[in-house]
Amino acid sequence: MENFTIHIFGYGETQFIEKDTNIKYRTENLKSVQPLVDAIWSKRPTETDFEKNYNVIHIFSKNDIRWLGEEYFNLKDEENLIPLIDRLITEITTFETVEEPSEPVVE
């Protein structure tokens, strides 16, 4: 899988887009998002001097990552992020939502 886009939105959703796929989940329900966000942040250029806030993080086909907020930075070809990206893709594409019961269950 080489052509895909992942958007990690600061408002709390993560979206995965591929040829015939466009799915979005609450970020809090995906365990592999925060380790990836932390790893991307740790790769920021040393001259960046701003808070760890973002509006969106775009990931384009594993080799182009863009952290966008009041300030921004881009990463290219960060090989050590690929396993974390792959883990997120696997989690997103195999994630199953569990519907909450609409009425309390009485036993």
N, C-alpha and C positions, 0 to 999 in steps of 0.2 A: 504494500500500500504506500504509494509515493505521492499521490496528489490528493491532499486533504487540507482542511483548515479546522483549527480549534480556536474558539473564542472563549476566554475565561473572563466573564463580566464581573466588574466590581460590585454590582448590585446583587450578585448571588446566583447566577446561572452559568452553566458551561454548555457550549454548543459544539457539536461535531458535524462537519459537512464533508461529504465525499460524493462521488459521481451520482449515486442514486439514494443517498442517505442524508438526512438533515434532522438530527435529534438534539434535544436540549433537556438538561436535568438541573435540579437545584444543586449548586456546588456543594452544599453541606452534606448531600447524600453520596458524594463521590470521595472515597478515602484517598485516592491518589492525586487529587488536585493540589492540596496544600504542600506535599513534598516537592512537587514540580514547581510551584510558585516560589518556594523557598530556594530551590536550586537555581532558578532563573535569577532571582534577586542576588544570590551570592556571586553570580557571574557579571553583574553590572560593572560598567567601567569605573575605575578607581576614582575618577574625578567627579562622579555623581555625588551630590550632597543634598539629598532630599529624602522625605519620608517614604516608607514602604507602602504607599497607597497607589492604586491604579484604577482607571476607569475600565480598561480592557487589556488583556494580554492576547495578542494574536500569535498563533503558531501556524506557519505555512510549510507543510511538507517536511518537517523535522529539521530544516536547515535555515529557517528564517523566523526569528522570534522578535516580536515588537511589544515592549512594555509601554503603555500609554496612560498618562495621567496628566497632572499639571506639568510634570516633567516627563521625559521619556528616554528610552535607550533601546538599541537594537542589538541583537546577537546573531551571528552567522556561523553556521557549521560547528556548533558546539556538540561534538560527538558524545560527551559524557551525559548529555541530557536525553539522548535517544532512548535509553532504557526506561526512563521516567515517562517520556511521551508515549512509548509503546504500552506501558502499564496503564496509562490513562485511556488510551484507545481501546484496549482490551476491556477495561472496566465499563466504559461507556457502551461499547457494542454488545456486551453481555448483560448489562444492567436490566433488572426486571423491577418494575414498580409494584408496590404492594398497596392495594386499595384499602383504605381505612373503612371499617364498617360505618354505614350511614347512621345506624342506631346502636346504642349500647347493647352489648350482648348480656342477657340475663341468664344466669345459671340456676 
